[in-house]
Amino acid sequence: MMIHDVTALAGKHKARKRVGRGDGSGHGGTSGRGHKGAGSRSGFSRRHQFEGGQMPYFRRLPKLGFTNVRFKTRFWVVNLGNIVAHPDFAGGGEVNAETLINAGLIRDTSRDLKILGGIPEGESLKVTLSVKANRVTASARKMIEGTGGSVHESGTRRDRVRGIDRNSDDQTPKNLTKKLRFRRKMAAAAAERAAKSGSQKNKG
């Protein structure tokens, strides 16, 4: 029978399948449930997405959507010990991304530059360096300025968004992002609760 053979005379309703009526019913003794197993028992149910134990379709799909990974700050990290050990900086000089690329200590300017204060144990910085980098650790800054050198930190993208001046003594964020506003709000609420509890104790 084809779809065009279905007419009003064929009837609107289909006869109900009467199961459990023995072999003569045409559905056999198993009533179309097959032999044994959980599916042949009464009360059996399965999740609509169950695929017999294989990896479900929704778990086979690629995970798409927003991710913060592309906003992660990646650095070229260079130790002070490696810088002063290089012939280009043996007598001091200017340290920035360009000079470090020429010296072969970093690859390119695709990442921000970070200077660490890693110097071999028992040694100290003996040359004067003028360092310009996105980040300079506190230990590296102390050693560089201790020998008469200078440090200028331009900061990362995150520093600029938050309004942090890496070269000033006050490095608190000037631009309040949503997270910072929430933290300050919670800190103010906690201080208010502490003040109220203190005043109640004094009254008691």
Buried (B, 14 or more C-beta within 10 A) or exposed (E): EEEEEEEEEEEEEEEEEEEEEEEEEEBBEEBEBEEEEEEEEEEEEEEEEEEEEEEEEEEEEEEEEEEEEEEEEEBBBBBBBBBBBBEBBEEBBEBBBEBBBEBEBBEEEEBBBBBBBBBEEEEEBEBEBBBBBBBBBEBBBEBBEEEEBEBEBBBBEBBEEBBBBBEEEEBEBEEEEEEBEEEEEEEEEEEEEEEEEEEEEEEE
